[in-house]
Structures are given as C-alpha cells and as structure tokens.
Amino acid sequence: MDHLLKVLLILVFFPAWIALNVPYPDVFFFDKRAFDKTIFGDQVAVGALENKKLKEASGMAFSHRYDGVIYGHNDSGSSPRLYIFDTLGKDLGTIRLKDVYNRDWEDIAVGPGPDPNVSYIYVGEIGDNRAQWNSIRILRIAEPDSLGGEQRIKPDVMKLKYPDGQRDAETLMLDPVSKTFYILTKRDTLSTLYRVGLDAFEKKEAMLEKVMELPFTMATGGDISIDGSEILIRNYFSVYYWKRREGESIPDALSRPPLLLPYKPEPQGEAIAFHPNGKSYFTLSEKRFRIDPILYRYDRK
C-alpha cells in the first residue's frame, strides 16, 4: 500500500515540479533516507474524522483552552467554517466566521493576542496558486467560550503584502515567545520564510519581511510548540524538526539542518500540529484518490 501511494503521489505531483522548475521530490529515495527515531515514534492511525464535511483539511491547530481539542478547516472555495474535533476524530461542533469568505485558507495557528488572559485562533488566508492576489489575510477570533453546535463569530482581519511580489504559501506559524507570525512559501524553488509582528494586527495591514530560504520546497504546513521550543514543518513527503535553543530566534533555529522525523506519506498531507502536552504531534490529509482523511498521531519516545 505504501509503495502504491508513493507511485500515485509521483504521478499527481511530478508535472507540477516540472512546470515550477523546482527540485525533484526526494520521494524517489524515500526508503533510503535516514530518519531520526529517537524523538518521535512511528505513525499511529487514530481513525477517520466523524464530521465528513472536513474533507479538504489544509490546516489544524490544538486549542490552548480545551484539553485535546483541535481546530481545522477546508481550503479554497469552501465555507468559512472552522471544524472542531478531538484527538480521536470525534466531532465537537463548528465556528462560522461572519462577513468573510474562504478565498484560500491554508493554515491555522493558536496563540497569544491582545488580551494576555485569552488564547486566539488565527486563520491564514495565504494560498495563491496562480500568484494573482495583491494581498493575503490573517483572520483572528478568540477561542470560544463553549463547544458544540455551530457558533457565528466575526473575526478581526489583518491584510498583508509581500515585499517582492505575490507568493503562494500554505504554512502559518505563530511564535509565542517573540509574538511573531511566520509564513513559509510553497511554490518557490526553495521555500522562503517571511515574518510580521503580532502587534501589526492593531494597524489592520502590514508589509511582510523576507527572512530566509529553507533547504526544501513545497512546504504545506507547520507548527511551533506551545512553549516555543520546537518547530515542525512538513511537505508532501517529509516532516522536518528543529529544537530551539534558549534565547534563540526562530530563524536562528531554522538555520541549522533539520532532523527528519519518521513519516508515511498521506494522500495529500498538508496539516500538522503539536499537542500542547508535548507528548505527540498529529497530521491530517485532504481527501484524495477516494481515501477519506485519517487522523494520524506520532508519539514522543
């Protein structure tokens, strides 16, 4: 099954690599790669999601208010809803964001905001497959006071622009230490990191700062642990991991070669999130090849 899935992934994404003139995916050498199995173990299949409407999962993030609760969303053209579920895939309700639409939501993060006693959900409307939009957006709401049913909440919106032209991105991360957003591009030859401070939300719009290039491409998701000490970034074929040293910035940490964590390819894997307890991280795929999304868990050794 793993071999068949690799072949299907190559057939689906190989033309895109040719068209974009980016390095070939290292899936061809997947079985020969050196994985670091000293930090996290192999994949554990949790099960299918109970709410079948979450079928194009582009991003997910753990709640900081409710234990074991995850927020997820579909990508472009879907309704502007957040889907809430637990670590077993059980449905816990939805949140409809009022007065906005889902142009191309690609990732989500949970972290600090204007009220130090409240945790906030940030949705990254950062996708742009054709590099046609003059700006991207991050939407913000406070974590809800309760779960279940459907809630309707109007978000705060921040508009962002790139300093060097339009980009397609699928990775949004929020550093809780420096209170900085990081956006990582997808369709560049090397995925490029941009940043903007959390305080830019109060101005409603800002210019992103270009920071660095990373030694891979096609990044589809990422997360920073709740204490800011660990970083995960994924693409369709790999999960990369960095341990942040004390007093170090996120770019400083990312300047070191990453460790490659054990990973089995998903049909179109884009979502990844640390559990706040630090004991595991989870991945989720969009529905492809008629395969329903399965929630996967990787446990710390």
VOGU-3710 file (C-alpha; in Angstrom, 3 decimals, decimal comma):
1> mdhllkvlli> 0,000/0,000/0,000  2,836/2,399/0,873  4,556/1,678/-2,452  1,318/2,236/-4,385  0,700/5,516/-2,580  4,197/6,746/-3,432  3,621/5,952/-7,102  0,298/7,807/-7,079  1,895/10,834/-5,422  4,620/10,920/-8,051
11> lvffpawial> 2,080/10,720/-10,875  -0,003/13,527/-9,369  2,739/15,970/-8,392  5,580/15,282/-10,854  4,110/17,556/-13,592  3,922/20,397/-11,077  7,609/20,037/-10,256  8,454/20,236/-13,951  6,261/23,305/-14,505  7,588/25,123/-11,463
21> nvpypdvfff> 11,250/24,301/-12,163  11,838/23,191/-8,595  13,975/20,303/-7,307  12,539/16,843/-7,830  10,857/15,385/-4,758  13,077/13,030/-2,820  10,235/10,513/-2,631  12,209/8,520/-5,219  14,747/7,749/-2,482  12,252/7,597/0,349
31> dkrafdktif> 13,201/4,153/1,668  16,907/5,020/1,738  16,576/8,103/3,896  17,886/8,372/7,442  15,115/9,073/9,936  15,679/10,224/13,485  13,633/7,799/15,592  14,989/8,924/18,945  12,474/11,764/19,457  9,145/10,608/17,997
41> gdqvavgale> 7,995/7,137/17,036  6,228/5,725/14,017  2,793/6,638/12,726  -0,307/5,588/14,676  -3,632/5,703/12,822  -6,216/7,287/15,129  -9,121/6,960/12,703  -11,363/8,821/10,294  -12,945/12,154/11,221  -16,558/11,915/12,371
51> nkklkeasgm> -17,537/15,104/10,535  -17,235/14,224/6,851  -17,553/17,876/5,809  -13,918/18,395/6,776  -12,541/16,674/3,684  -10,072/19,230/2,291  -8,141/19,761/5,507  -5,373/22,265/4,831  -4,529/23,157/8,408  -5,146/22,235/12,024
61> afshrydgvi> -4,079/23,531/15,424  -4,653/22,496/19,025  -6,725/24,556/21,416  -4,883/26,186/24,304  -8,130/26,431/26,286  -9,632/22,939/25,962  -7,642/19,764/26,531  -7,293/17,561/23,461  -9,377/19,810/21,185  -8,325/20,580/17,603
71> yghndsgssp> -9,449/23,273/15,155  -9,300/22,531/11,426  -10,550/23,991/8,158  -11,031/23,231/4,477  -9,155/25,068/1,758  -10,163/27,368/-1,112  -13,785/27,750/-2,107  -15,198/26,020/0,951  -17,467/27,649/3,520  -15,740/29,955/6,053
81> rlyifdtlgk> -16,015/27,438/8,875  -13,693/26,050/11,488  -14,313/22,416/12,363  -13,727/21,327/15,946  -12,791/17,752/16,835  -10,840/15,823/19,436  -7,769/13,581/19,278  -9,970/10,609/18,350  -11,634/12,465/15,481  -14,953/12,991/17,291
91> dlgtirlkdv> -16,974/15,996/16,081  -17,243/18,846/18,601  -19,030/21,469/16,513  -18,178/24,280/14,107  -17,495/28,008/14,066  -18,676/30,050/11,095  -16,636/33,205/10,596  -19,039/36,053/9,814  -18,670/38,577/6,990  -15,711/36,812/5,361
101> ynrdwediav> -15,308/34,102/2,744  -12,762/31,350/2,250  -10,724/32,594/-0,700  -7,907/30,166/0,072  -7,455/29,251/3,723  -4,296/27,188/4,052  -3,168/27,010/7,670  -4,186/27,843/11,220  -2,454/28,651/14,492  -3,467/29,201/18,111
111> gpgpdpnvsy> -1,610/31,530/20,423  -1,447/34,862/22,232  -3,249/38,055/21,284  -4,281/41,427/22,625  -5,696/40,071/25,899  -2,986/38,174/27,841  -5,664/36,070/29,549  -7,170/34,827/26,273  -5,897/32,459/23,587  -6,744/33,238/19,973
121> iyvgeigdnr> -7,295/31,317/16,745  -5,549/32,648/13,626  -6,582/31,507/10,148  -4,130/32,066/7,318  -5,780/33,034/4,040  -2,373/32,743/2,409  -2,898/30,414/-0,569  -2,361/31,833/-4,056  -1,733/29,066/-6,597  -1,575/31,473/-9,545
131> aqwnsirilr> 0,239/34,296/-7,709  -2,608/36,664/-8,576  -3,644/38,324/-5,309  -2,167/41,663/-4,269  -2,534/40,832/-0,592  -3,163/37,950/1,796  -5,008/37,951/5,128  -4,860/36,538/8,630  -8,190/36,240/10,458  -8,392/36,278/14,265
141> iaepdslgge> -11,005/35,202/16,789  -10,785/34,412/20,486  -11,199/30,772/21,378  -14,922/30,190/22,034  -16,445/30,062/25,492  -18,094/26,721/24,749  -18,063/23,872/22,250  -20,807/22,109/20,319  -23,278/23,101/17,627  -22,452/25,943/15,284
151> qrikpdvmkl> -21,305/29,313/16,521  -21,032/32,508/14,459  -18,158/34,860/15,263  -16,916/37,906/13,375  -13,114/37,895/13,074  -10,578/40,678/13,184  -8,738/40,842/9,854  -5,164/41,820/9,031  -4,102/42,380/5,421  -0,508/41,575/4,461
161> kypdgqrdae> 1,657/42,133/1,397  4,930/40,564/0,307  7,864/42,921/-0,322  8,856/41,100/-3,517  5,622/40,191/-5,284  2,867/37,640/-4,893  3,622/34,247/-3,378  1,748/31,020/-2,736  2,001/29,794/0,854  0,424/27,065/2,972
171> tlmldpvskt> 2,342/27,401/6,248  1,425/29,829/9,031  3,227/29,644/12,385  2,983/31,864/15,461  5,976/32,109/17,787  4,612/32,541/21,334  7,983/33,820/22,583  8,596/36,732/20,204  4,892/37,062/19,281  5,734/36,913/15,593
181> fyiltkrdtl> 3,909/35,326/12,662  5,966/33,286/10,201  4,681/32,458/6,717  6,533/29,914/4,572  6,019/29,795/0,818  5,213/26,651/-1,103  5,851/27,029/-4,841  9,266/28,669/-4,803  12,409/26,741/-5,760  13,239/26,873/-2,064
191> stlyrvglda> 10,500/27,585/0,468  11,008/31,168/1,659  10,268/32,424/5,163  8,568/35,782/5,835  7,532/37,340/9,137  5,453/40,091/10,723  4,907/41,018/14,353  1,688/40,156/16,119  1,250/43,824/17,001  0,713/44,613/13,301
201> fekkeamlek> -2,833/43,319/13,812  -3,732/46,583/15,509  -2,871/48,502/12,318  -5,001/46,133/10,188  -2,343/45,875/7,457  1,415/45,485/7,139  4,303/44,569/4,863  5,914/41,184/5,457  9,669/40,956/5,965  11,641/38,408/3,949
211> vmelpftmat> 13,832/36,392/6,311  15,499/33,364/4,694  15,225/30,377/2,359  14,995/26,830/3,671  16,629/23,785/2,012  13,421/22,190/0,698  10,332/23,122/-1,273  6,554/22,572/-1,405  6,017/23,274/2,315  2,375/22,529/3,178
221> ggdisidgse> 2,146/23,160/6,920  3,988/23,867/10,131  3,680/24,447/13,849  5,633/25,805/16,809  5,138/24,110/20,176  3,146/25,894/22,866  6,335/26,848/24,744  8,141/27,902/21,548  10,932/25,343/21,955  10,218/23,031/18,990
231> ilirnyfsvy> 9,382/23,577/15,328  7,742/21,265/12,788  7,436/21,908/9,042  6,082/19,412/6,554  5,728/18,924/2,837  4,073/16,053/0,993  6,956/13,675/1,619  8,758/14,665/4,823  8,392/16,084/8,317  11,268/18,344/9,417
241> ywkrregesi> 12,069/19,088/13,063  14,168/21,686/14,894  14,883/22,081/18,601  15,176/25,748/19,553  17,935/26,700/21,946  17,407/29,081/24,858  17,453/32,711/23,758  17,439/31,757/20,084  15,121/33,200/17,440  13,062/31,064/15,083
251> pdalsrppll> 15,291/31,974/12,072  18,389/31,091/14,118  16,943/27,664/14,850  15,884/27,122/11,239  19,406/27,978/10,069  20,575/24,584/11,360  19,953/21,405/9,326  16,659/19,838/10,422  16,138/16,365/11,748  13,938/14,175/9,593
261> lpykpepqge> 11,168/12,533/11,600  9,551/9,193/10,701  6,700/9,757/8,260  4,489/7,675/5,987  3,028/9,554/3,007  -0,642/10,543/3,112  -2,844/11,037/0,011  -2,287/14,826/0,177  -0,859/15,598/3,581  -0,958/19,285/4,494
271> aiafhpngks> -1,951/19,699/8,162  0,341/19,202/11,162  0,114/20,246/14,829  1,910/19,733/18,131  -0,193/18,522/21,054  0,124/21,159/23,833  1,222/18,483/26,312  4,344/17,922/24,209  3,828/14,165/24,030  2,877/13,907/20,354
281> yftlsekrfr> 2,109/15,630/17,101  -0,722/14,919/14,664  -1,054/15,011/10,871  -4,072/15,104/8,569  -4,548/14,879/4,813  -7,001/16,211/2,297  -9,249/13,616/0,669  -7,595/12,211/-2,464  -7,890/9,013/-4,510  -11,258/8,434/-2,756
291> idpilyrydr> -9,404/7,944/0,530  -11,133/9,649/3,470  -8,884/11,748/5,734  -7,326/9,786/8,593  -6,026/11,496/11,714  -2,524/10,242/12,499  -0,504/10,566/15,701  3,258/10,373/16,293  4,214/9,822/19,938  7,324/11,121/21,653
301> k> 9,735/8,387/22,654
//
